[in-house]
Amino acid sequence: MKFLKSVKAEMKQVTWPSKKQLRKDTLVVIETSIIFGLMFFVMDTAIQTVFDLILK
């Protein structure tokens, strides 16, 4: 029971983000994921093209 009381006390100290901040952070994560996905796609396509040229 001591553990659960400690958890409850810790959860009261947590500062949760506002809806505006949460939305902003979520958009940053989505944008970053899209950018990295596109970057990996371009790099993979370029490397594949180079290997195709070398092996032909």
CHARMM-style PDB file with segment names, atoms N, HN, CA, C and O in Angstrom:
ATOM      1  N   MET     1       0.824  -1.207   0.000  1.00  0.00      PROA
ATOM      2  CA  MET     1       0.000   0.000   0.000  1.00  0.00      PROA
ATOM      3  C   MET     1       0.859   1.258   0.000  1.00  0.00      PROA
ATOM      4  O   MET     1       0.465   2.296  -0.532  1.00  0.00      PROA
ATOM      5  N   LYS     2       2.050   1.148   0.611  1.00  0.00      PROA
ATOM      6  HN  LYS     2       2.370   0.305   1.044  1.00  0.00      PROA
ATOM      7  CA  LYS     2       2.930   2.310   0.650  1.00  0.00      PROA
ATOM      8  C   LYS     2       3.313   2.743  -0.775  1.00  0.00      PROA
ATOM      9  O   LYS     2       3.406   3.932  -1.081  1.00  0.00      PROA
ATOM     10  N   PHE     3       3.530   1.740  -1.628  1.00  0.00      PROA
ATOM     11  HN  PHE     3       3.455   0.775  -1.379  1.00  0.00      PROA
ATOM     12  CA  PHE     3       3.894   2.046  -3.009  1.00  0.00      PROA
ATOM     13  C   PHE     3       2.783   2.847  -3.693  1.00  0.00      PROA
ATOM     14  O   PHE     3       3.060   3.851  -4.350  1.00  0.00      PROA
ATOM     15  N   LEU     4       1.544   2.415  -3.544  1.00  0.00      PROA
ATOM     16  HN  LEU     4       1.319   1.600  -3.010  1.00  0.00      PROA
ATOM     17  CA  LEU     4       0.431   3.106  -4.196  1.00  0.00      PROA
ATOM     18  C   LEU     4       0.261   4.523  -3.656  1.00  0.00      PROA
ATOM     19  O   LEU     4      -0.073   5.436  -4.412  1.00  0.00      PROA
ATOM     20  N   LYS     5       0.485   4.716  -2.367  1.00  0.00      PROA
ATOM     21  HN  LYS     5       0.757   3.975  -1.753  1.00  0.00      PROA
ATOM     22  CA  LYS     5       0.414   6.069  -1.800  1.00  0.00      PROA
ATOM     23  C   LYS     5       1.521   6.947  -2.370  1.00  0.00      PROA
ATOM     24  O   LYS     5       1.313   8.131  -2.637  1.00  0.00      PROA
ATOM     25  N   SER     6       2.690   6.359  -2.552  1.00  0.00      PROA
ATOM     26  HN  SER     6       2.859   5.398  -2.335  1.00  0.00      PROA
ATOM     27  CA  SER     6       3.804   7.115  -3.140  1.00  0.00      PROA
ATOM     28  C   SER     6       3.492   7.506  -4.581  1.00  0.00      PROA
ATOM     29  O   SER     6       3.778   8.625  -5.006  1.00  0.00      PROA
ATOM     30  N   VAL     7       2.911   6.583  -5.321  1.00  0.00      PROA
ATOM     31  HN  VAL     7       2.679   5.674  -4.976  1.00  0.00      PROA
ATOM     32  CA  VAL     7       2.544   6.867  -6.712  1.00  0.00      PROA
ATOM     33  C   VAL     7       1.520   7.993  -6.761  1.00  0.00      PROA
ATOM     34  O   VAL     7       1.633   8.906  -7.579  1.00  0.00      PROA
ATOM     35  N   LYS     8       0.535   7.929  -5.897  1.00  0.00      PROA
ATOM     36  HN  LYS     8       0.443   7.188  -5.232  1.00  0.00      PROA
ATOM     37  CA  LYS     8      -0.501   8.967  -5.859  1.00  0.00      PROA
ATOM     38  C   LYS     8       0.111  10.332  -5.525  1.00  0.00      PROA
ATOM     39  O   LYS     8      -0.251  11.343  -6.127  1.00  0.00      PROA
ATOM     40  N   ALA     9       1.040  10.354  -4.563  1.00  0.00      PROA
ATOM     41  HN  ALA     9       1.334   9.533  -4.075  1.00  0.00      PROA
ATOM     42  CA  ALA     9       1.693  11.612  -4.183  1.00  0.00      PROA
ATOM     43  C   ALA     9       2.516  12.170  -5.355  1.00  0.00      PROA
ATOM     44  O   ALA     9       2.514  13.376  -5.600  1.00  0.00      PROA
ATOM     45  N   GLU    10       3.211  11.293  -6.069  1.00  0.00      PROA
ATOM     46  HN  GLU    10       3.213  10.313  -5.870  1.00  0.00      PROA
ATOM     47  CA  GLU    10       4.012  11.736  -7.221  1.00  0.00      PROA
ATOM     48  C   GLU    10       3.129  12.268  -8.342  1.00  0.00      PROA
ATOM     49  O   GLU    10       3.465  13.265  -8.981  1.00  0.00      PROA
ATOM     50  N   MET    11       2.007  11.609  -8.582  1.00  0.00      PROA
ATOM     51  HN  MET    11       1.734  10.799  -8.063  1.00  0.00      PROA
ATOM     52  CA  MET    11       1.107  12.043  -9.649  1.00  0.00      PROA
ATOM     53  C   MET    11       0.510  13.419  -9.364  1.00  0.00      PROA
ATOM     54  O   MET    11       0.179  14.155 -10.293  1.00  0.00      PROA
ATOM     55  N   LYS    12       0.373  13.764  -8.105  1.00  0.00      PROA
ATOM     56  HN  LYS    12       0.641  13.165  -7.351  1.00  0.00      PROA
ATOM     57  CA  LYS    12      -0.133  15.100  -7.762  1.00  0.00      PROA
ATOM     58  C   LYS    12       0.896  16.179  -8.073  1.00  0.00      PROA
ATOM     59  O   LYS    12       0.535  17.339  -8.275  1.00  0.00      PROA
ATOM     60  N   GLN    13       2.171  15.808  -8.114  1.00  0.00      PROA
ATOM     61  HN  GLN    13       2.463  14.866  -7.950  1.00  0.00      PROA
ATOM     62  CA  GLN    13       3.240  16.783  -8.385  1.00  0.00      PROA
ATOM     63  C   GLN    13       3.477  16.990  -9.874  1.00  0.00      PROA
ATOM     64  O   GLN    13       4.166  17.929 -10.270  1.00  0.00      PROA
ATOM     65  N   VAL    14       2.909  16.116 -10.700  1.00  0.00      PROA
ATOM     66  HN  VAL    14       2.349  15.353 -10.378  1.00  0.00      PROA
ATOM     67  CA  VAL    14       3.114  16.206 -12.146  1.00  0.00      PROA
ATOM     68  C   VAL    14       2.396  17.435 -12.684  1.00  0.00      PROA
ATOM     69  O   VAL    14       1.252  17.712 -12.322  1.00  0.00      PROA
ATOM     70  N   THR    15       3.089  18.170 -13.558  1.00  0.00      PROA
ATOM     71  HN  THR    15       4.018  17.945 -13.852  1.00  0.00      PROA
ATOM     72  CA  THR    15       2.444  19.293 -14.245  1.00  0.00      PROA
ATOM     73  C   THR    15       2.122  18.841 -15.664  1.00  0.00      PROA
ATOM     74  O   THR    15       3.031  18.586 -16.454  1.00  0.00      PROA
ATOM     75  N   TRP    16       0.846  18.740 -15.990  1.00  0.00      PROA
ATOM     76  HN  TRP    16       0.108  18.947 -15.348  1.00  0.00      PROA
ATOM     77  CA  TRP    16       0.417  18.272 -17.287  1.00  0.00      PROA
ATOM     78  C   TRP    16       0.379  19.443 -18.261  1.00  0.00      PROA
ATOM     79  O   TRP    16       0.054  20.564 -17.871  1.00  0.00      PROA
ATOM     80  N   PRO    17       0.712  19.188 -19.536  1.00  0.00      PROA
ATOM     81  CA  PRO    17       0.684  20.278 -20.517  1.00  0.00      PROA
ATOM     82  C   PRO    17      -0.744  20.722 -20.815  1.00  0.00      PROA
ATOM     83  O   PRO    17      -1.703  19.963 -20.675  1.00  0.00      PROA
ATOM     84  N   SER    18      -0.845  21.971 -21.227  1.00  0.00      PROA
ATOM     85  HN  SER    18      -0.066  22.588 -21.340  1.00  0.00      PROA
ATOM     86  CA  SER    18      -2.160  22.484 -21.632  1.00  0.00      PROA
ATOM     87  C   SER    18      -2.528  21.881 -22.989  1.00  0.00      PROA
ATOM     88  O   SER    18      -1.685  21.290 -23.665  1.00  0.00      PROA
ATOM     89  N   LYS    19      -3.794  22.036 -23.378  1.00  0.00      PROA
ATOM     90  HN  LYS    19      -4.479  22.516 -22.829  1.00  0.00      PROA
ATOM     91  CA  LYS    19      -4.228  21.510 -24.674  1.00  0.00      PROA
ATOM     92  C   LYS    19      -3.461  22.164 -25.811  1.00  0.00      PROA
ATOM     93  O   LYS    19      -3.117  21.511 -26.796  1.00  0.00      PROA
ATOM     94  N   LYS    20      -3.197  23.457 -25.672  1.00  0.00      PROA
ATOM     95  HN  LYS    20      -3.477  23.988 -24.872  1.00  0.00      PROA
ATOM     96  CA  LYS    20      -2.478  24.192 -26.714  1.00  0.00      PROA
ATOM     97  C   LYS    20      -1.053  23.659 -26.849  1.00  0.00      PROA
ATOM     98  O   LYS    20      -0.578  23.438 -27.963  1.00  0.00      PROA
ATOM     99  N   GLN    21      -0.370  23.450 -25.726  1.00  0.00      PROA
ATOM    100  HN  GLN    21      -0.755  23.629 -24.821  1.00  0.00      PROA
ATOM    101  CA  GLN    21       1.000  22.939 -25.750  1.00  0.00      PROA
ATOM    102  C   GLN    21       1.030  21.500 -26.269  1.00  0.00      PROA
ATOM    103  O   GLN    21       1.923  21.135 -27.034  1.00  0.00      PROA
ATOM    104  N   LEU    22       0.065  20.692 -25.859  1.00  0.00      PROA
ATOM    105  HN  LEU    22      -0.660  20.989 -25.238  1.00  0.00      PROA
ATOM    106  CA  LEU    22      -0.010  19.308 -26.313  1.00  0.00      PROA
ATOM    107  C   LEU    22      -0.206  19.237 -27.822  1.00  0.00      PROA
ATOM    108  O   LEU    22       0.420  18.419 -28.495  1.00  0.00      PROA
ATOM    109  N   ARG    23      -1.076  20.095 -28.355  1.00  0.00      PROA
ATOM    110  HN  ARG    23      -1.585  20.760 -27.808  1.00  0.00      PROA
ATOM    111  CA  ARG    23      -1.325  20.142 -29.797  1.00  0.00      PROA
ATOM    112  C   ARG    23      -0.048  20.557 -30.530  1.00  0.00      PROA
ATOM    113  O   ARG    23       0.301  19.973 -31.556  1.00  0.00      PROA
ATOM    114  N   LYS    24       0.642  21.560 -30.004  1.00  0.00      PROA
ATOM    115  HN  LYS    24       0.359  22.034 -29.171  1.00  0.00      PROA
ATOM    116  CA  LYS    24       1.874  22.042 -30.626  1.00  0.00      PROA
ATOM    117  C   LYS    24       2.939  20.939 -30.639  1.00  0.00      PROA
ATOM    118  O   LYS    24       3.587  20.712 -31.661  1.00  0.00      PROA
ATOM    119  N   ASP    25       3.115  20.259 -29.508  1.00  0.00      PROA
ATOM    120  HN  ASP    25       2.588  20.444 -28.679  1.00  0.00      PROA
ATOM    121  CA  ASP    25       4.109  19.196 -29.423  1.00  0.00      PROA
ATOM    122  C   ASP    25       3.765  18.027 -30.342  1.00  0.00      PROA
ATOM    123  O   ASP    25       4.652  17.427 -30.949  1.00  0.00      PROA
ATOM    124  N   THR    26       2.484  17.708 -30.442  1.00  0.00      PROA
ATOM    125  HN  THR    26       1.763  18.195 -29.949  1.00  0.00      PROA
ATOM    126  CA  THR    26       2.051  16.626 -31.321  1.00  0.00      PROA
ATOM    127  C   THR    26       2.347  16.964 -32.775  1.00  0.00      PROA
ATOM    128  O   THR    26       2.814  16.109 -33.527  1.00  0.00      PROA
ATOM    129  N   LEU    27       2.083  18.199 -33.177  1.00  0.00      PROA
ATOM    130  HN  LEU    27       1.704  18.894 -32.566  1.00  0.00      PROA
ATOM    131  CA  LEU    27       2.376  18.612 -34.554  1.00  0.00      PROA
ATOM    132  C   LEU    27       3.869  18.566 -34.847  1.00  0.00      PROA
ATOM    133  O   LEU    27       4.271  18.198 -35.951  1.00  0.00      PROA
ATOM    134  N   VAL    28       4.688  18.931 -33.880  1.00  0.00      PROA
ATOM    135  HN  VAL    28       4.362  19.229 -32.983  1.00  0.00      PROA
ATOM    136  CA  VAL    28       6.140  18.864 -34.068  1.00  0.00      PROA
ATOM    137  C   VAL    28       6.573  17.414 -34.291  1.00  0.00      PROA
ATOM    138  O   VAL    28       7.406  17.147 -35.157  1.00  0.00      PROA
ATOM    139  N   VAL    29       6.024  16.491 -33.532  1.00  0.00      PROA
ATOM    140  HN  VAL    29       5.346  16.708 -32.829  1.00  0.00      PROA
ATOM    141  CA  VAL    29       6.366  15.075 -33.684  1.00  0.00      PROA
ATOM    142  C   VAL    29       5.924  14.565 -35.055  1.00  0.00      PROA
ATOM    143  O   VAL    29       6.675  13.849 -35.718  1.00  0.00      PROA
ATOM    144  N   ILE    30       4.726  14.924 -35.484  1.00  0.00      PROA
ATOM    145  HN  ILE    30       4.116  15.506 -34.946  1.00  0.00      PROA
ATOM    146  CA  ILE    30       4.226  14.482 -36.793  1.00  0.00      PROA
ATOM    147  C   ILE    30       5.079  15.064 -37.918  1.00  0.00      PROA
ATOM    148  O   ILE    30       5.457  14.348 -38.845  1.00  0.00      PROA
ATOM    149  N   GLU    31       5.382  16.357 -37.838  1.00  0.00      PROA
ATOM    150  HN  GLU    31       5.074  16.938 -37.085  1.00  0.00      PROA
ATOM    151  CA  GLU    31       6.206  16.991 -38.876  1.00  0.00      PROA
ATOM    152  C   GLU    31       7.596  16.372 -38.940  1.00  0.00      PROA
ATOM    153  O   GLU    31       8.118  16.120 -40.026  1.00  0.00      PROA
ATOM    154  N   THR    32       8.190  16.127 -37.785  1.00  0.00      PROA
ATOM    155  HN  THR    32       7.765  16.331 -36.903  1.00  0.00      PROA
ATOM    156  CA  THR    32       9.523  15.531 -37.742  1.00  0.00      PROA
ATOM    157  C   THR    32       9.500  14.126 -38.330  1.00  0.00      PROA
ATOM    158  O   THR    32      10.416  13.744 -39.059  1.00  0.00      PROA
ATOM    159  N   SER    33       8.469  13.361 -38.024  1.00  0.00      PROA
ATOM    160  HN  SER    33       7.725  13.671 -37.432  1.00  0.00      PROA
ATOM    161  CA  SER    33       8.340  12.000 -38.567  1.00  0.00      PROA
ATOM    162  C   SER    33       8.235  12.028 -40.081  1.00  0.00      PROA
ATOM    163  O   SER    33       8.859  11.215 -40.763  1.00  0.00      PROA
ATOM    164  N   ILE    34       7.449  12.959 -40.612  1.00  0.00      PROA
ATOM    165  HN  ILE    34       6.942  13.619 -40.058  1.00  0.00      PROA
ATOM    166  CA  ILE    34       7.294  13.077 -42.062  1.00  0.00      PROA
ATOM    167  C   ILE    34       8.621  13.474 -42.712  1.00  0.00      PROA
ATOM    168  O   ILE    34       9.005  12.910 -43.736  1.00  0.00      PROA
ATOM    169  N   ILE    35       9.308  14.429 -42.128  1.00  0.00      PROA
ATOM    170  HN  ILE    35       8.996  14.887 -41.295  1.00  0.00      PROA
ATOM    171  CA  ILE    35      10.593  14.883 -42.684  1.00  0.00      PROA
ATOM    172  C   ILE    35      11.605  13.742 -42.704  1.00  0.00      PROA
ATOM    173  O   ILE    35      12.273  13.525 -43.714  1.00  0.00      PROA
ATOM    174  N   PHE    36      11.724  13.004 -41.581  1.00  0.00      PROA
ATOM    175  HN  PHE    36      11.182  13.180 -40.760  1.00  0.00      PROA
ATOM    176  CA  PHE    36      12.676  11.893 -41.546  1.00  0.00      PROA
ATOM    177  C   PHE    36      12.260  10.783 -42.506  1.00  0.00      PROA
ATOM    178  O   PHE    36      13.116  10.166 -43.140  1.00  0.00      PROA
ATOM    179  N   GLY    37      10.954  10.518 -42.623  1.00  0.00      PROA
ATOM    180  HN  GLY    37      10.258  11.019 -42.108  1.00  0.00      PROA
ATOM    181  CA  GLY    37      10.497   9.508 -43.567  1.00  0.00      PROA
ATOM    182  C   GLY    37      10.868   9.865 -44.992  1.00  0.00      PROA
ATOM    183  O   GLY    37      11.346   9.014 -45.742  1.00  0.00      PROA
ATOM    184  N   LEU    38      10.653  11.111 -45.371  1.00  0.00      PROA
ATOM    185  HN  LEU    38      10.264  11.802 -44.761  1.00  0.00      PROA
ATOM    186  CA  LEU    38      11.024  11.567 -46.717  1.00  0.00      PROA
ATOM    187  C   LEU    38      12.536  11.508 -46.928  1.00  0.00      PROA
ATOM    188  O   LEU    38      13.005  11.109 -47.994  1.00  0.00      PROA
ATOM    189  N   MET    39      13.292  11.904 -45.912  1.00  0.00      PROA
ATOM    190  HN  MET    39      12.912  12.227 -45.046  1.00  0.00      PROA
ATOM    191  CA  MET    39      14.748  11.879 -46.010  1.00  0.00      PROA
ATOM    192  C   MET    39      15.252  10.443 -46.211  1.00  0.00      PROA
ATOM    193  O   MET    39      16.119  10.200 -47.051  1.00  0.00      PROA
ATOM    194  N   PHE    40      14.706   9.490 -45.437  1.00  0.00      PROA
ATOM    195  HN  PHE    40      14.002   9.686 -44.755  1.00  0.00      PROA
ATOM    196  CA  PHE    40      15.118   8.097 -45.597  1.00  0.00      PROA
ATOM    197  C   PHE    40      14.702   7.541 -46.961  1.00  0.00      PROA
ATOM    198  O   PHE    40      15.441   6.763 -47.563  1.00  0.00      PROA
ATOM    199  N   PHE    41      13.527   7.934 -47.450  1.00  0.00      PROA
ATOM    200  HN  PHE    41      12.926   8.566 -46.961  1.00  0.00      PROA
ATOM    201  CA  PHE    41      13.084   7.501 -48.770  1.00  0.00      PROA
ATOM    202  C   PHE    41      14.041   7.984 -49.855  1.00  0.00      PROA
ATOM    203  O   PHE    41      14.439   7.208 -50.724  1.00  0.00      PROA
ATOM    204  N   VAL    42      14.408   9.260 -49.807  1.00  0.00      PROA
ATOM    205  HN  VAL    42      14.085   9.890 -49.101  1.00  0.00      PROA
ATOM    206  CA  VAL    42      15.318   9.826 -50.809  1.00  0.00      PROA
ATOM    207  C   VAL    42      16.683   9.154 -50.737  1.00  0.00      PROA
ATOM    208  O   VAL    42      17.260   8.802 -51.766  1.00  0.00      PROA
ATOM    209  N   MET    43      17.200   8.976 -49.522  1.00  0.00      PROA
ATOM    210  HN  MET    43      16.732   9.262 -48.686  1.00  0.00      PROA
ATOM    211  CA  MET    43      18.515   8.336 -49.373  1.00  0.00      PROA
ATOM    212  C   MET    43      18.474   6.890 -49.855  1.00  0.00      PROA
ATOM    213  O   MET    43      19.402   6.443 -50.529  1.00  0.00      PROA
ATOM    214  N   ASP    44      17.420   6.152 -49.523  1.00  0.00      PROA
ATOM    215  HN  ASP    44      16.667   6.515 -48.975  1.00  0.00      PROA
ATOM    216  CA  ASP    44      17.297   4.760 -49.946  1.00  0.00      PROA
ATOM    217  C   ASP    44      17.209   4.658 -51.461  1.00  0.00      PROA
ATOM    218  O   ASP    44      17.845   3.795 -52.066  1.00  0.00      PROA
ATOM    219  N   THR    45      16.426   5.532 -52.071  1.00  0.00      PROA
ATOM    220  HN  THR    45      15.910   6.233 -51.580  1.00  0.00      PROA
ATOM    221  CA  THR    45      16.293   5.531 -53.527  1.00  0.00      PROA
ATOM    222  C   THR    45      17.626   5.862 -54.196  1.00  0.00      PROA
ATOM    223  O   THR    45      17.994   5.237 -55.191  1.00  0.00      PROA
ATOM    224  N   ALA    46      18.342   6.833 -53.660  1.00  0.00      PROA
ATOM    225  HN  ALA    46      18.043   7.341 -52.852  1.00  0.00      PROA
ATOM    226  CA  ALA    46      19.642   7.207 -54.232  1.00  0.00      PROA
ATOM    227  C   ALA    46      20.648   6.062 -54.106  1.00  0.00      PROA
ATOM    228  O   ALA    46      21.360   5.757 -55.062  1.00  0.00      PROA
ATOM    229  N   ILE    47      20.710   5.435 -52.948  1.00  0.00      PROA
ATOM    230  HN  ILE    47      20.132   5.682 -52.171  1.00  0.00      PROA
ATOM    231  CA  ILE    47      21.652   4.324 -52.756  1.00  0.00      PROA
ATOM    232  C   ILE    47      21.288   3.150 -53.664  1.00  0.00      PROA
ATOM    233  O   ILE    47      22.168   2.514 -54.244  1.00  0.00      PROA
ATOM    234  N   GLN    48      19.996   2.865 -53.787  1.00  0.00      PROA
ATOM    235  HN  GLN    48      19.281   3.381 -53.316  1.00  0.00      PROA
ATOM    236  CA  GLN    48      19.552   1.777 -54.653  1.00  0.00      PROA
ATOM    237  C   GLN    48      19.920   2.064 -56.107  1.00  0.00      PROA
ATOM    238  O   GLN    48      20.346   1.162 -56.829  1.00  0.00      PROA
ATOM    239  N   THR    49      19.758   3.304 -56.535  1.00  0.00      PROA
ATOM    240  HN  THR    49      19.411   4.036 -55.948  1.00  0.00      PROA
ATOM    241  CA  THR    49      20.099   3.679 -57.907  1.00  0.00      PROA
ATOM    242  C   THR    49      21.599   3.515 -58.158  1.00  0.00      PROA
ATOM    243  O   THR    49      22.006   3.014 -59.206  1.00  0.00      PROA
ATOM    244  N   VAL    50      22.410   3.935 -57.202  1.00  0.00      PROA
ATOM    245  HN  VAL    50      22.080   4.342 -56.351  1.00  0.00      PROA
ATOM    246  CA  VAL    50      23.871   3.804 -57.347  1.00  0.00      PROA
ATOM    247  C   VAL    50      24.253   2.335 -57.434  1.00  0.00      PROA
ATOM    248  O   VAL    50      25.057   1.966 -58.290  1.00  0.00      PROA
ATOM    249  N   PHE    51      23.705   1.494 -56.581  1.00  0.00      PROA
ATOM    250  HN  PHE    51      23.052   1.794 -55.886  1.00  0.00      PROA
ATOM    251  CA  PHE    51      24.025   0.078 -56.626  1.00  0.00      PROA
ATOM    252  C   PHE    51      23.546  -0.568 -57.932  1.00  0.00      PROA
ATOM    253  O   PHE    51      24.230  -1.433 -58.478  1.00  0.00      PROA
ATOM    254  N   ASP    52      22.387  -0.159 -58.431  1.00  0.00      PROA
ATOM    255  HN  ASP    52      21.831   0.543 -57.988  1.00  0.00      PROA
ATOM    256  CA  ASP    52      21.909  -0.686 -59.710  1.00  0.00      PROA
ATOM    257  C   ASP    52      22.859  -0.315 -60.849  1.00  0.00      PROA
ATOM    258  O   ASP    52      23.122  -1.129 -61.733  1.00  0.00      PROA
ATOM    259  N   LEU    53      23.369   0.914 -60.825  1.00  0.00      PROA
ATOM    260  HN  LEU    53      23.155   1.576 -60.106  1.00  0.00      PROA
ATOM    261  CA  LEU    53      24.309   1.336 -61.861  1.00  0.00      PROA
ATOM    262  C   LEU    53      25.631   0.572 -61.767  1.00  0.00      PROA
ATOM    263  O   LEU    53      26.235   0.232 -62.784  1.00  0.00      PROA
ATOM    264  N   ILE    54      26.069   0.310 -60.545  1.00  0.00      PROA
ATOM    265  HN  ILE    54      25.579   0.586 -59.719  1.00  0.00      PROA
ATOM    266  CA  ILE    54      27.342  -0.393 -60.355  1.00  0.00      PROA
ATOM    267  C   ILE    54      27.220  -1.856 -60.774  1.00  0.00      PROA
ATOM    268  O   ILE    54      28.124  -2.399 -61.409  1.00  0.00      PROA
ATOM    269  N   LEU    55      26.110  -2.491 -60.421  1.00  0.00      PROA
ATOM    270  HN  LEU    55      25.376  -2.050 -59.905  1.00  0.00      PROA
ATOM    271  CA  LEU    55      25.958  -3.921 -60.664  1.00  0.00      PROA
ATOM    272  C   LEU    55      25.542  -4.258 -62.090  1.00  0.00      PROA
ATOM    273  O   LEU    55      25.598  -5.430 -62.462  1.00  0.00      PROA
ATOM    274  N   LYS    56      25.133  -3.302 -62.898  1.00  0.00      PROA
ATOM    275  HN  LYS    56      25.087  -2.350 -62.596  1.00  0.00      PROA
ATOM    276  CA  LYS    56      24.723  -3.569 -64.285  1.00  0.00      PROA
ATOM    277  C   LYS    56      25.901  -3.615 -65.207  1.00  0.00      PROA
ATOM    278  OT1 LYS    56      25.737  -3.829 -66.408  1.00  0.00      PROA
TER     279      LYS     56
END
